[in-house]
Amino acid sequence: MDDSLAYALPLIWAAVLATAVTLYVVLDGFGLGLGILFHAEPREDRRDVMMNTIAPFWDGNQTWLVMGGGGLMAAFPKAYGVIMSGLYIPIIIMLLALVFRGVAFEFRWVSKPKHQFWDLAFSWGALVATFTQGVVLGGLLQGLAVEGNHYAGGTFDWLTPFSLFCGAALVAGYGLLGTTWLIYKTDGDLQDWARNTAKVALLLLVAATVVVSLWTPFSVPRIAERWFEWPNILLFAPVPLLTAYAAWRCWNGIENIGNDGEAFVSAVGIFLLGFVGLLISNVPYLVPNSMTVWEAAAAPSSQLFLLVGTLVLLPIILGYTVFVYWTFRGKVRESEGYH
Amino acid sequence: MDVDAVLLARIQFAFTITFHIIFPSLSIGLAAFIATLLVRWRMNGQEHLRRLARFWTKIFAVSFAMGVVSGIVLSYQIGTNWANFSVVAGNIVGPLMGYEVLTAFFLEATFLGIMLFGWDRVSPNLHVASAVLVAVGTSMSAFWILSANSWMQTPAGFEMRDGIAVPIDWFKVIFNPSFPYRFAHMFTAAYLTTSLVVLAVGARYIVAGRFLEEAKTMIRMGLGMVAILAPLQLVIGDAHGLNTAEHQPVKVAAMEAHWDGSKPADLILFAWPDAKAEKNHFEISIPRLASVIIKHDPDGLFKGLKDFPADERPPLLPVFFAFRVMVGIGLLMIGIGVVGAFLWWRKRLFESTWFLKPVAYAWPLGFIAIVAGWWVTETGRQPYLVYGILRTADAVSPVAFGAVLTTLILFVLIYTSVFSMGILYINKLIAKGPQGAAVSPHADGNESAGARPLSVAREATRSALESKE
């Protein structure tokens, strides 16, 4: 009984954390995407609307990041220590960027009409946070040097062409989430602009996905084996095929006036499939190549204690999150400033 | 002391947490204050209560945003700078913080959306309920974070296996020996701090002759809370002190700069404790009073610093002086409460500008006291991170000196600039006042024109002046 618990709990927790991280990436992803779009749209009235589409939700969205970090610490304390030490620099930079991005939501309105600095804080905060999140992901995928329970590599081991490329890819990805969210939440000129910008973001994301999907297996033989060996290649083929389909639907959604939610849903689909791809490459590693979920796991009593609460509370949290989204449903227009 | 990565990591954590703690302290109290205003408004329909709630909500939003972003930094800093702490104590601290996220963070962060943007969009009942839920969330957050912190002070309900703390009894972990005292002390401190801020803003408006109706409500509610909570805090603090004397005697010895445990302790009003010479310079003290306070007995003996080896003693100066700052401010708050309550009883409260003028500047007192108290309890736990189990020096991450130094500099630069802007904006909102936050300013203007022509005249002059700026 105790053994099977020690086997199952880390897997369940890996699934819970994967859910939290996915929700974070999708939800805060389109929020960060709007910040990235600020660089391309300097008009103040449009920036107001862009921020208003996300203002009631950003805080709840961002909480999934805390859930990801807190859950990692609670369920996999050893991996938490290793990942945080190994990716120290990009993580701290990401946090500081999120400081600027987060306070900009409130400071921008309070400081009007002298809000230019907080526009910069919002746009650069979002861009830097996104880029470093991609770098963190890339750095993690490359693997971290571990000895015993500790990180044993250097301060800049994460800094490679691959991790930097992952950073750039995520900028395109969040950019797509942001533009397609705008298509869904706005209309008129702003929506037209979002449609045009979304096409650029989609093309960039597709290109980046292809590059990352080839780069990863060619640089890590373990991953290449998993994908390309028979019968895996047949088993996993639906993932790239479905991704291509989602990208095609997304393009259609961008052009399809009248069905404004389609592009966003498809963009989310691309992200989910990308995540499935990551899982296929790395299960059962939590820190790729060096630490499995079982090696990193907390004591079963700790994992069980928090799991009970999580299974009860997570549906409730999802429930009221949906409720708040539903409360603020519909298009956001220039005239209706929330503030 | 050598400047090494451990010291830098300590400075970085102390710096970020000192900044962070200010904002939740205000959020906990303000959320409850706003919820109370809205509930009262639903019950009696007095519009100025809603105006007041809307005004404070804007301040709450600014403060909350700063609390959230600095809190996220902290939650990750435990891993970046204290990786070994997460290995040794993660089994226990991790789930406690996990429950904080699940029960509190999501609740407050999600319903904050409705609280801030739902004024004209959802039904009043749903809006009031959202404000209440945000208040509940902030309080539950305090519950869990203080449970985790208390466990690090007085660990219980666990056993050590291969150098790793493994939970045995979660009830004992959560309700560890110092938790009830610490929670009550901090919670009261948060309410007290907020009450003083509300009182100070009310006093500022009365002195300036603006927003009189709102100001009187703020003064009544703020002063009422200070008059009740400040003396209560003395009692809670005393109980907390007794608990600390039982579980962390060396911390109490450091707070009192009490060296020789075989003699009854004098209460030291001022001194310069000298850790090398093991004595106090320039001491001014009241005989035996510390024994009365700690042991409730003039001949009572309690352990002195000399009863502990030098490498088990916390750094003396910050603990000793921060404790005096905290207690001094506490006594000052009791004074404000007593004088204010007397004036209120004599019905002279709103005319007594000699009282209200200094009170208008008293808003930072609670924050200073909280930071000082936090320093006492955190520094007093040194050299341990988890008391008796894990030394701070053994908890640090394998991160290079240069990396910690660089990020420390970044934190100091960014925090001081971003958060001083935040305080500036809060001040801007306060200067603007609740009228500007009203749903329809014209209706409010007319209403107050009928009620208080004089104040409106002053109002008009003032806004004319402001618009020129």
Chai-1 contact restraints between the chains, C-beta under 6 A:
chainA,res_idxA,chainB,res_idxB,connection_type,confidence,min_distance_angstrom,max_distance_angstrom,comment,restraint_id
A,P56,B,G113,contact,1.0,0.0,6.0,A-B,restraint_1
A,P56,B,F117,contact,1.0,0.0,6.0,A-B,restraint_2
A,F57,B,G113,contact,1.0,0.0,6.0,A-B,restraint_3
A,D59,B,A109,contact,1.0,0.0,6.0,A-B,restraint_4
A,D59,B,L112,contact,1.0,0.0,6.0,A-B,restraint_5
A,G60,B,A109,contact,1.0,0.0,6.0,A-B,restraint_6
A,G60,B,T110,contact,1.0,0.0,6.0,A-B,restraint_7
A,T63,B,F105,contact,1.0,0.0,6.0,A-B,restraint_8
A,T63,B,F106,contact,1.0,0.0,6.0,A-B,restraint_9
A,T63,B,A109,contact,1.0,0.0,6.0,A-B,restraint_10
A,V66,B,I72,contact,1.0,0.0,6.0,A-B,restraint_11
A,V66,B,S75,contact,1.0,0.0,6.0,A-B,restraint_12
A,V66,B,V101,contact,1.0,0.0,6.0,A-B,restraint_13
A,V66,B,F105,contact,1.0,0.0,6.0,A-B,restraint_14
A,M67,B,V101,contact,1.0,0.0,6.0,A-B,restraint_15
A,G69,B,S75,contact,1.0,0.0,6.0,A-B,restraint_16
A,G69,B,Y76,contact,1.0,0.0,6.0,A-B,restraint_17
A,G70,B,M97,contact,1.0,0.0,6.0,A-B,restraint_18
A,G70,B,G98,contact,1.0,0.0,6.0,A-B,restraint_19
A,G70,B,V101,contact,1.0,0.0,6.0,A-B,restraint_20
A,G71,B,G98,contact,1.0,0.0,6.0,A-B,restraint_21
A,M73,B,S86,contact,1.0,0.0,6.0,A-B,restraint_22
A,M73,B,G90,contact,1.0,0.0,6.0,A-B,restraint_23
A,M73,B,G94,contact,1.0,0.0,6.0,A-B,restraint_24
A,A74,B,G94,contact,1.0,0.0,6.0,A-B,restraint_25
A,A74,B,P95,contact,1.0,0.0,6.0,A-B,restraint_26
A,A74,B,G98,contact,1.0,0.0,6.0,A-B,restraint_27
A,P77,B,S86,contact,1.0,0.0,6.0,A-B,restraint_28
A,P77,B,V87,contact,1.0,0.0,6.0,A-B,restraint_29
A,P77,B,G90,contact,1.0,0.0,6.0,A-B,restraint_30
A,P77,B,G94,contact,1.0,0.0,6.0,A-B,restraint_31
A,K78,B,V87,contact,1.0,0.0,6.0,A-B,restraint_32
A,Y80,B,G79,contact,1.0,0.0,6.0,A-B,restraint_33
A,Y80,B,S86,contact,1.0,0.0,6.0,A-B,restraint_34
A,G81,B,G79,contact,1.0,0.0,6.0,A-B,restraint_35
A,G81,B,A83,contact,1.0,0.0,6.0,A-B,restraint_36
A,G81,B,S86,contact,1.0,0.0,6.0,A-B,restraint_37
A,G81,B,V87,contact,1.0,0.0,6.0,A-B,restraint_38
A,M84,B,G79,contact,1.0,0.0,6.0,A-B,restraint_39
A,M84,B,T80,contact,1.0,0.0,6.0,A-B,restraint_40
A,S85,B,A83,contact,1.0,0.0,6.0,A-B,restraint_41
A,S85,B,S397,contact,1.0,0.0,6.0,A-B,restraint_42
A,S85,B,P398,contact,1.0,0.0,6.0,A-B,restraint_43
A,S85,B,V399,contact,1.0,0.0,6.0,A-B,restraint_44
A,Y88,B,T80,contact,1.0,0.0,6.0,A-B,restraint_45
A,Y88,B,V399,contact,1.0,0.0,6.0,A-B,restraint_46
A,Y88,B,A403,contact,1.0,0.0,6.0,A-B,restraint_47
A,I91,B,T80,contact,1.0,0.0,6.0,A-B,restraint_48
A,I92,B,T407,contact,1.0,0.0,6.0,A-B,restraint_49
A,L95,B,V73,contact,1.0,0.0,6.0,A-B,restraint_50
A,L95,B,Y76,contact,1.0,0.0,6.0,A-B,restraint_51
A,L96,B,I414,contact,1.0,0.0,6.0,A-B,restraint_52
A,V99,B,V69,contact,1.0,0.0,6.0,A-B,restraint_53
A,G102,B,A65,contact,1.0,0.0,6.0,A-B,restraint_54
A,G102,B,V69,contact,1.0,0.0,6.0,A-B,restraint_55
A,V103,B,A65,contact,1.0,0.0,6.0,A-B,restraint_56
A,V103,B,V69,contact,1.0,0.0,6.0,A-B,restraint_57
A,V103,B,V418,contact,1.0,0.0,6.0,A-B,restraint_58
A,E106,B,A61,contact,1.0,0.0,6.0,A-B,restraint_59
A,E106,B,V62,contact,1.0,0.0,6.0,A-B,restraint_60
A,E106,B,A65,contact,1.0,0.0,6.0,A-B,restraint_61
A,F107,B,Y425,contact,1.0,0.0,6.0,A-B,restraint_62
A,V110,B,Y425,contact,1.0,0.0,6.0,A-B,restraint_63
A,N149,B,V87,contact,1.0,0.0,6.0,A-B,restraint_64
A,H150,B,P398,contact,1.0,0.0,6.0,A-B,restraint_65
A,Y151,B,P398,contact,1.0,0.0,6.0,A-B,restraint_66
A,T155,B,A400,contact,1.0,0.0,6.0,A-B,restraint_67
A,T155,B,A403,contact,1.0,0.0,6.0,A-B,restraint_68
A,A298,B,N91,contact,1.0,0.0,6.0,A-B,restraint_69
A,A299,B,N91,contact,1.0,0.0,6.0,A-B,restraint_70
A,A299,B,V166,contact,1.0,0.0,6.0,A-B,restraint_71
A,S301,B,P167,contact,1.0,0.0,6.0,A-B,restraint_72
A,S302,B,N91,contact,1.0,0.0,6.0,A-B,restraint_73
A,S302,B,P95,contact,1.0,0.0,6.0,A-B,restraint_74
A,S302,B,P167,contact,1.0,0.0,6.0,A-B,restraint_75
A,F305,B,P95,contact,1.0,0.0,6.0,A-B,restraint_76
A,F305,B,W170,contact,1.0,0.0,6.0,A-B,restraint_77
A,L306,B,P95,contact,1.0,0.0,6.0,A-B,restraint_78
A,L306,B,G98,contact,1.0,0.0,6.0,A-B,restraint_79
A,G309,B,Y99,contact,1.0,0.0,6.0,A-B,restraint_80
A,G309,B,L102,contact,1.0,0.0,6.0,A-B,restraint_81
A,L313,B,L102,contact,1.0,0.0,6.0,A-B,restraint_82
A,I317,B,F106,contact,1.0,0.0,6.0,A-B,restraint_83
A,Y320,B,T110,contact,1.0,0.0,6.0,A-B,restraint_84
A,T321,B,T110,contact,1.0,0.0,6.0,A-B,restraint_85
A,V324,B,T110,contact,1.0,0.0,6.0,A-B,restraint_86
A,V324,B,G113,contact,1.0,0.0,6.0,A-B,restraint_87
A,Y338,B,F117,contact,1.0,0.0,6.0,A-B,restraint_88
